[in-house]
Amino acid sequence: MVPLPNAQVTVRAPAKVNLLLEVGPRRDDGFHDLVTVFQALSLYEEVTAAPAAEFSVTVEGVDGTDVADVPLDGTNLALRAARLLAERGGVDEAVALHVRKGVPVAGGMAGGSADAAAALVACDALWGLHAGLDALAELGAELGSDVPFGLHGRTAVGTGRGTRLAPVLTDATFSWVLVPGARGLSTPAVYAECDRLRAAGQVPAPTAQAGDESRLRAVEAALRSGDPAQLGAALANDLQAPACSLAPELAGTLAAGCAAGALAGVVSGSGPTVALLAASAAEAERIAGELAAELPGGARVRTATGPVPGARVLEAVAVPGHRRDGGGR
Ligand code: C5P
């Protein structure tokens, strides 16, 4: 029998915020073409994979993250990722996965996608597949539109469903305050509300396919300048109006963030997490403290910085007597 190269692997993958989210018309397959700019933030999911007789997953919340709504059955994204990689990689092994969640659940910050990205990297290392980032990203796109970005991390422009990525180089680090919503929002429901509001003429028609790249150019220029005030002025999310339509309290959170001194605020992805951009890390801490005291559920307010790298191995425990990376050669 060929020995397993690793006895246990732990991988960390980041949350994301969309600095820009332009949503095109609904496609025939139900998805929407996007022009988006992702930034990976220092809120993390950690997935540990260990060999087991059958596939299973357990979940634990860290820093007060509520995990009550995370499925533990076959729909869990980390589990689906592990199974998909086993199937495509021709691996006849199962894993027990343990997920430590630091990203708000159903919050528009791609926590579930980060789990899938982390599980792909962890199982790839555990099984010694060396599949490579591009192949894992291709598999990841089958699991969710944000999974490829969870693998790549940093800052990137996403097009198509959001899975076609081009890195954006920026030297600057930005400081964020994240305010999770009181309840999760379903991503399909927010996209459907966007379609409804557009059909009713209540929000502007799609811009993503109109060839108008001015919002993208403004975000890219702000990232190059490193000036948080310039980035704050360029933040834009076509899903913000639909998210606020479904969860009207978000408008109050955005206003409270700006009143507390944030440069700008935006709903993160499909929400309901509100991302507030601060002038500095110290400002982010001050604003977070103020909002924690002021808002209902304020204990869940977090600070983070971005960009950070994508899914990375934190720890790989070698099988005694075997090299970690080479199956004991
Ligand atoms: O790919 P993901 O699982 O994140 O998508 C969840 C849902 O969000 C999709 O079923 C679809 O309703 C919506 N979506 C979309 N267009 C995208 C990404 C997601 O309409 N580009």
Boltz pocket constraint, residues with backbone or C-beta under 6 A from the ligand:
constraints:
  - pocket:
      binder: B
      contacts: [[A, 30], [A, 31], [A, 32], [A, 33], [A, 34], [A, 143], [A, 144], [A, 145], [A, 146], [A, 160], [A, 161], [A, 162], [A, 187], [A, 188], [A, 189], [A, 191]]
      max_distance: 6.0
